[in-house]
Structures are given as C-alpha cells and as structure tokens.
Amino acid sequence: MNMDRGVILRVCSQSARWTVTESGRDKAVADFGDKDDAVEYAHSLATAAQEAVIEIYGEDGRLESRTQHAASEPLRDSSKDIDTGTATTGR
C-alpha cells in the first residue's frame, strides 16, 4: 500500500459487528463488537499514515462523519522556551 497517496478508512456496521476497512483491500482490516473501539482503531491507523480519511457510517449505512488526517509537522524543539529561572531582567 502506498501511504504517500493516502488511504480511506471506513468504519461500518456489519452483522452486529463494527468493521474497519481500508481502501485497496478486499477484506476488513479489523472487526470489533463496539463501535467506539473500531473508531479508535481507525484513528490509530490514520495517525500512522501520511494522509488518511476516516469515514464513519451508522448502523443504517449513512455517513455520519468524515475526517481528514494530514501528515503532522515535525516536532519543534521547545526546550529553548522553558523558563529555567536564570533569565536576567535587562536592568
């Protein structure tokens, strides 16, 4: 799977279970008894991907929400921003 192009992750109800499917795959990636667990898992997959879209469908098959996840920016070194109590007042 090419993560550079992004993936679509879908959380859907099937036979009283909640499945997570991924674009480009024929079978479900995971299966859960609880919708919240399926949504949490889809978010963890999206976080690992460079780009992803999560679509969450209700039991009636209607789209409830669609969230786009983009690659996060590199972490900034914030150690220089920490007040160590050693700063001078410039008097």
C-alpha positions as CSV (number, residue, x, y, z in Angstrom):
1,M,0.0,0.0,0.0
2,N,1.3,3.4,-0.9
3,M,0.9,5.7,2.1
4,D,2.1,8.7,0.2
5,R,-1.1,8.9,-1.7
6,G,-3.2,8.4,1.4
7,V,-5.8,5.9,2.4
8,I,-9.5,5.9,3.1
9,L,-10.5,4.1,6.3
10,R,-14.2,3.2,6.8
11,V,-15.9,2.1,10.0
12,C,-19.1,0.3,9.1
13,S,-21.7,-1.9,10.9
14,Q,-21.9,-5.5,9.5
15,S,-23.9,-8.3,11.1
16,A,-24.0,-6.6,14.6
17,R,-20.2,-6.0,14.4
18,W,-18.1,-3.0,13.5
19,T,-15.5,-3.4,10.8
20,V,-12.6,-1.2,9.8
21,T,-11.9,-1.4,6.1
22,E,-9.1,0.2,4.1
23,S,-9.1,1.4,0.5
24,G,-7.3,-1.0,-1.8
25,R,-8.0,-4.1,0.4
26,D,-10.7,-6.7,-0.3
27,K,-11.2,-7.7,3.3
28,A,-11.7,-5.8,6.6
29,V,-8.6,-4.8,8.4
30,A,-10.2,-5.4,11.8
31,D,-13.5,-6.4,13.4
32,F,-14.9,-5.1,16.7
33,G,-18.0,-5.6,18.9
34,D,-18.0,-2.0,19.9
35,K,-18.2,1.0,17.5
36,D,-16.0,3.2,19.7
37,D,-13.2,0.6,19.6
38,A,-13.5,0.4,15.8
39,V,-13.3,4.2,15.6
40,E,-10.3,4.4,17.9
41,Y,-8.5,1.8,15.8
42,A,-9.2,3.6,12.6
43,H,-7.8,6.8,14.2
44,S,-4.6,4.9,15.2
45,L,-4.2,3.7,11.6
46,A,-4.8,7.2,10.3
47,T,-2.1,8.6,12.6
48,A,0.4,6.1,11.3
49,A,-0.4,7.0,7.7
50,Q,1.0,10.1,6.0
51,E,-2.5,11.0,4.8
52,A,-5.8,9.4,5.6
53,V,-9.5,10.0,5.6
54,I,-11.8,8.3,8.1
55,E,-15.4,7.7,7.2
56,I,-17.7,6.6,9.9
57,Y,-21.1,5.1,8.9
58,G,-24.0,4.4,11.2
59,E,-26.0,1.2,11.6
60,D,-28.4,2.5,8.9
61,G,-25.4,2.7,6.4
62,R,-25.5,6.5,6.3
63,L,-22.3,8.5,6.5
64,E,-22.1,10.1,10.0
65,S,-18.7,11.8,9.7
66,R,-15.7,12.2,7.5
67,T,-12.4,13.3,9.0
68,Q,-9.2,14.0,7.1
69,H,-5.8,13.4,8.7
70,A,-2.7,15.0,7.2
71,A,0.9,14.3,7.9
72,S,1.9,16.1,11.1
73,E,4.6,18.7,11.0
74,P,7.9,17.8,12.6
75,L,8.1,18.4,16.3
76,R,9.7,21.7,17.3
77,D,12.4,21.7,19.9
78,S,10.6,23.6,22.8
79,S,13.4,23.2,25.3
80,K,14.6,26.7,24.5
81,D,11.2,28.1,25.6
82,I,11.4,26.6,29.1
83,D,11.8,29.2,31.8
84,T,14.7,28.0,34.0
85,G,14.6,31.0,36.4
86,T,18.0,32.1,35.3
87,A,17.0,34.9,32.9
88,T,18.2,38.4,33.6
89,T,15.8,41.4,33.7
90,G,17.9,43.7,31.5
91,R,18.3,46.4,34.1
